Each structure stands twice: as structure tokens, then as C-alpha cells.
Amino acid sequence: MLRILSLSENSLSGNLPSSIANGLPNLEVLYLGGNGLSGKIPASISNISKLTVLDLANNSLSGQVPMNLGNLQNLQILNLMGNKLTNDPSMLELDFLTSLQNCRKLKSIRVGLNSFHGILPKSLGNLSSSVESFEASFCGIKGIIPNEFGNMSNLFDLDIGGNKLTGTIPKILGQLRKLQKLRLDANKLQGSVPVNICNLENLYYLDLSINQLSQQLPTCLGHLTFLREIYLDDNSLTSTIPSTLWSNKEIQILSFTNNLLNGSLAPEIGSIEGMRELYLSGNQFSGDIPSTIGQLLSLENLSLSNNRLHGPIPDSFGNLMSLKTLDLSKNKLNGVIPKSLEKLEYLKYFNVSFNELNGEIPNEGPFKYFTVDFFMGNRELCGASHFKVKPCEHNTTRISSKTRVLKYILPSIAVVFILAIAVVYLIRGHSRNKLLPALSTFAITVERISYYEVLNATNKFSEENLIGEGSIGSVYKGTFSNGMIAAIKVFNLDLEGANQSFETECQMLCNIRHRNLVKVISSCSNLDLKALVLEYMPNGNLTKWLFSNNYFLNLAQRLEIMIDVASALEYLHHGYPSPIVHCDLKPSNILLDENMVAHVADFGIAKLFTKDQRISITKTLGTIGYMAPEYGSTGLVSTMADVYSYGIMLMETLTKKKPTDDMFVGEFTIRKWVHESFTDAIMQIVDVNLVNAAEDNIRAKESCLLIMELALECTTDLPEERLIAKDILTRLKKIKHNFVKA
């Protein structure tokens, strides 16, 4: 007599036979998860009366969940996660849950990542008190959280995140005294964090992020002694962090990013010895950074960026030997960068840009590998040339007589030296019988490269050196005599507007610096040639990686690239004194370096906003399929136009469909396609290679849903309803965090 049938992750396909119960009358455990099963769940499965475990997770099952599952009176575990199951569309509630009230031995219900579109029934309160785990995340649930959850007295895991729940968090959840994990994230919940949550004395994981919660945090949160991870980011929480929270010595992860929290950071932070991750960026904290943070010896990630913090960077940070990332950017910090940070051998990311720091940038330890982007926006920093800051002046004792000699001799030497250079320059120009390069209207801070150097580097612009061709010119790979390899963008001067595009791109690239923007190395400009010498990207552009058969990007790589682009967009829109609109975001303008880090390129039609946040444009900008609808109707361009293009690019990156694909005709656009597929059929339109890779990874499917939802919010018809770049970046980082930790 067969009692256990386990065929999980065996590449089974086809439909479950309707006669499945006929030959298995004594079956107690049925594991068929992680296969390719499709079709409906046969109603006859309810005839296997001895069944205690039914696991059909991570298949492609569709149709309604059978209403007669309640006949399985011995059922203890029901797992239907990660399918395409629906509820009865004629019913407002998820009625199949009501049928489960007959299963009095039921302990675990897992139905998330399906295509339900109803509200949670009040009959949940009639489920067996033996239910310990209820998971229904990312399945389109609407309405409010019913108070009847309070009757499930043995519940220790409640996860209904990633839905469309509204209203407030019911105070009655405080009755679930055995609850250890509570996830209500990524909904539309409002109101305050209820004080009753503090009754959950066994709670170790709390995630209320990405909602619309406001008001103050309950002071009693610090009394939850088992609390290890707390996520409250992306809400509108106000006031200060309760001092009682720092009394919990066992918290490991605390994330309050992007709220309205204010006040100073308490020195008591340093008492939480087990803290591994601390995220407080995007708030209104002020005052000094407590030196006691240097006592958190287990700390790996610390983000205090985009606040109002001032004072010095504590020297005690040099004690954080486990630290991997440290982001202090966009504050008002002053003083020097402590040399003690050179000891942090695991530090991979260190950002102090846009502060008021001075003195020398350390150049040992992890600082050997940091780039200029981490230090920009601090006028008084000095250091090594690769940081592109002024050299440091090291004071030495000078003899007064020597000073007097230098006072009179140096000016004479300088005059002679300048005259000599001028003579040599004129002779060289005459001998080559070429016109001297004309000065451009913008200022380039790096040394110009001559026409002949460009010619030699590209082997006279040979075909084998041609990387790509665009609407305004061509890009060549160039190898210079000193061994430097670069990308050389040569503008076609026969085209109308080429000179203007050259000037625009030079103006933009020579005045902005960010790790995710392509870097300008030099330029060449005379009557015969206008070219930009740019950082070479050996992995080509995103289009190649999405549409060439020989290349593949997994979900983690695509997500990382989109985060890179969002980071560049945030800098262009919010990190520069005047907002910059790129105007032509698309995969072919996203270049990938040797580490697959993305860099936004091609600023030939970018616009710099000085006063107004919108510009009326009469000349065609951008690329069909990526342009925002308001440009076509009103001719207005704003930062929201970039957000729209970014949203289309998100869709393209996940679906591997270009917005100009033949399937999109008339009003049927890529956005409409995604919108009509959201959420019940979203995995059917995602790139098939990602779907196959994600079959056994629930978080991967979850991430695809969240990314597509984000893309839809970026591409609404009305610009004012779109997300801003800062929020896009925050949401993507949250998706990445949940995906990676799974």
C-alpha cells in the first residue's frame, strides 16, 4: 500500500489525471511540487481521505481551487504556491479558503504567488486553531485585513505581503501571542504602527515596508526581546526613533530608509552588539554621527545617506572590521576622512559624495580600488590623481632666503617655459600643414587628443574597429600608443545638428560624474573632426545581452543592471544642482563594463533644466517606443519623460520584447500588454529563460511581479502620477534585498 508519493522537481509535465484518487486510496503524503504540471487540480483529489500533506507548489496549474478540499479531514499541510490558480470570479471573497474550515487538523496553508483577485473571507476565523502558518503573498488580494485573523491563536507565521490590502493594521493582530514572523509589506496600508504589535512577545521578524504608514513609532518596540529583523522603510513615519528601541541588544537588521524620521542619532545605537545591517538613509536626521557606532563589530552594511547629518566621520569607524558597505553621501559632514578606514579589508563600497569634507583622501587598503564617484561634491578634498581631486599641499619648512629666490626666479622660469611651448606648438602645427584645433565653447579639463592620435588609434577608422553606428555618428574601438583602450565616438558632421550634439554631450559629460554614467577621457575637435574619447565598455550594450543568442542575463544580473541605471537617473534628476533629462533612455544606450556594471551613455540630446522643471520642445527627441506620451501631445519634456522611458526599458528587460516589436500595433503597446497580464498571467510574458530558471525559486517570481508593477507605475499616462527616480531606486533595492536573502 503506497502511503508516500514524492516526485518533486522531476520535470514532470502534463495534466494531473482526474482519476488520481482511484489507485491511491491509502496515500497520506503527495509531493508533486517544482515540476511542469499544468491544467486544473482535479476535484477527485479530495477522495484521498487519508491525505495529510498535499504539495503542488511551483507548477503551472490553473483554474479554480477545488471547493471540496475541505473533505480532506486529515489534511495538515496544503501548499499551492507559485501556480496560476484563480478563485471563483463571481465571488467577492476567496471562497476556497472557507471550505478549509472542515480540515480541523490543518497546520499550514500556503497559497501565495497565484492569481487570486478577491478579499480575505471573515470565515478565516473558523479555521482550525491548529493553523500555525498562513502565507498568501503576491496573489492580488484586495480589501482590508479581517479582524478574524485574531482567532488563529496558534499562528506563528503570517505573510500576506505584496498584495493590494488597504485600511489600517488591525489592533486585534496583537492577540496572536505565538506569532514569530509578520509580513504585511508592499501593500497600501495606512495609519500608524499599532501599539498592540508590542504584545507579540515572540516576534523575531517584522516587515511593514512599502506601505503608507505614518505617525510615530510605538515606543514599546524595544520591549520585543526576540525581535531580530525589522523593516519599516518606504513609509511616512515621523518623529524620532524611540530610545527604547536601542535597548534591544539582539536586533540584527534594522531598516528605516525613506521615511520622515528626524532628530539626532542616539549614542545607544552602539549597544546593539549583534547588529549586522543598519539602514537609516532618506530621512531628516541631524546632528553628529555617534562615535559609538564603531562598537558594532558585526556590522556589515551601514547607510546614513541623504540626511542632514553634520560633524566629522568618527575615527572609531576604523574598528568596524566586518564592514562591507558604508554610505554617508548627501549629508553635511565636514572634517577629514579618517585614515583608520584603511584597515577595513572587507569594505567594497564607500560613498561620501556631496558633503563638506576636506583634507586628503586615504590611498591604502580598500581605498586603492575606490573611484572618483565616491568622493565627488566635496570641494576641499585632495589626494591621488585617480580620484580627480586637487593634489594635497604638504607643508615643509622653507628657509627665508630660499623663499626670496623662488619669489623672483619662478615667474621668470614660467614665462620662458610658456614661450617655449608656444614656439614648439606653432612649429608642429606648421609642419603638419593642418589647421590648429578650434577651441570649443565648453571647458574640457583633460588633455586634448589630436586628430592623428585618433586616426592611428582606430587604424584610420577601419571596419574592424567599428563598434556601432547611431543616428549622429559612429563609435570605434581605439588603442592608443600608451596602451590605453577607449571608445571613440565620431560625430558625422554632414548631419544637421551634429555640432550641437557634440557640444551638448561634451557639456554634460565633462561636468557630471557618477559611477553609472559613461566617463569622458578626452576630446578631439577641429574643422575636420569632432570626437569624444570615452571609457571603453568591453561587454557592449544591454541590447546585445538581451537579444543575442550567445548571451544570457539571469534575473539577478538584470535587476542589478536596472539598479545601476536607476542610480544614474537619480543622480541626473536629483544629485546635480540643475536637473538633467537624458531624453533617450533605451537598452542600446546602456553600456556594460568588464564587471557588468551598467553605465548610461549618449547625452547628445540631453537637456539641462535651469529654472522651469519642464521644457517645450519642437524638435523630435528620443526613440519611438520609449518616448513619453506627453511629448507627442504637448511637446513638453521633463524628468518624468526619463522615468517613462525607464519603465518601458524595465518591461523590455524582463520580457525580452522590444516596444517596437511587430506584435505591438496601434493602441496595443508593450505597456498595455504588461498591464493586461498583471498579475495573473505575468509569468507567461516574462522571458522564457527567466521563467525556467525561476521555477524552483518563489522569490524570483515574486521579484518579477514587483518589477513589473514598478514598471507600470513608471509609465502611467499622466506624468505627475509616475514615480520619481529616488523612489524607483529605493523600490528596486528592496526587491533585490528580498530576492538575495531568499
QUIGINOR-V389171 format. One record per backbone hydrogen bond with DSSP energy under -1.0 kcal/mol. NH is the residue of the N-H (numbers start at 1). CO is the residue of the C=O. Records with the same first field share a line. If there is no record, write none. Layout:
NH=CO + CO
This chain:
5=29
7=31
9=33
20=17
22=19
27=24
28=3
29=3
30=53
31=5
32=55
34=57
36=12
38=14
45=42
46=43
47=44
48=45
49=47
51=48
52=28
53=28
54=77
55=30
56=79
58=81
60=37
62=39
65=86
71=68
72=69
73=71
75=72
76=52
77=52
78=108
79=54
80=110
82=112
84=61
86=63
91=88
94=119
95=93
97=94
99=95
101=98
102=99
103=100
104=102
106=103
107=76
108=76
109=133
110=78
111=135
113=137
115=85
119=92
124=121
125=122
126=123
127=124
131=128
132=107
133=107
134=157
135=109
136=159
138=161
142=118
149=146
150=147
151=148
152=149
153=151
155=152
156=132
157=132
158=181
159=134
160=183
162=185
164=141
166=143
173=170
174=171
175=172
176=173
177=175
179=176
180=156
181=156
182=205
183=158
184=207
186=209
188=165
190=167
197=194
198=195
199=196
200=197
201=199
203=200
204=180
205=180
206=229
207=182
208=231
210=233
212=189
214=191
221=218
223=220
224=221
225=223
227=224
228=204
229=204
230=253
231=206
232=255
234=257
236=213
238=215
245=242
247=244
248=245
249=247
252=228
253=228
254=277
255=230
256=279
258=281
260=237
262=239
269=266
270=267
271=268
272=269
273=271
274=249
275=272
276=252
277=252
278=301
279=254
280=303
282=305
284=261
286=263
293=290
294=291
295=292
296=293
297=295
299=296
300=276
301=276
302=325
303=278
304=327
306=329
308=285
310=287
317=314
318=315
319=316
320=317
321=319
323=320
324=300
325=300
326=349
327=302
328=351
330=353
332=309
334=311
341=338
342=339
343=340
344=341
345=343
347=344
348=324
349=324
351=326
352=374
354=376
356=333
358=335
359=380
361=382
367=364
368=365
369=366
374=371
375=372
381=378
382=359
383=390
387=384
388=385
403=399
404=400
405=401
406=402
407=403
408=404
409=405
410=406
413=409
414=410
415=411
416=412
417=413
418=414
419=415
420=416
421=417
422=418
423=419
424=420
425=421
426=422
427=423
428=424
429=425
430=426
431=427
432=428
434=429
449=523
454=450
455=451
456=452
457=453
458=454
459=456
460=455
462=458
466=463
467=475
468=475
470=473
474=490
475=468
476=488
477=465
478=486
479=457
480=484
483=480
486=478
487=534
488=476
489=532
490=474
491=530
492=472
493=491
495=492
498=495
501=497
502=498
503=499
504=500
505=501
506=502
507=503
508=504
509=505
510=506
511=508
517=514
518=600
521=533
522=533
524=531
526=529
531=524
532=489
533=522
534=487
535=519
539=592
540=537
542=587 + 590
545=541
546=542
547=543
548=544
551=548
558=554
559=555
560=556
561=557
562=558
563=559
564=560
565=561
566=562
567=563
568=564
569=565
570=566
571=567
572=568
573=569
574=570
575=571
580=572
581=607
589=586
590=587
591=599
592=540
593=597
596=593
599=591
600=516
601=589
606=603
607=581
609=579
615=637
617=635
626=623
631=628
633=629
634=630
635=631
637=615
641=638
643=639
644=640
645=641
646=642
647=643
648=644
649=645
650=646
651=647
652=648
653=649
654=650
655=651
656=652
661=658
664=661
668=665
669=667
673=669
674=670
675=671
676=672
677=673
681=677
682=679
684=681
685=682
687=654
690=687
691=687
692=688
693=689
694=690
697=694
701=697
702=698
703=699
704=700
705=701
706=702
707=703
708=704
709=705
710=706
711=707
712=708
713=709
714=710
721=718
722=719
728=724
729=725
730=726
731=727
732=728
733=729
734=730
735=731
736=732
737=733
738=734
739=735
740=736
741=737
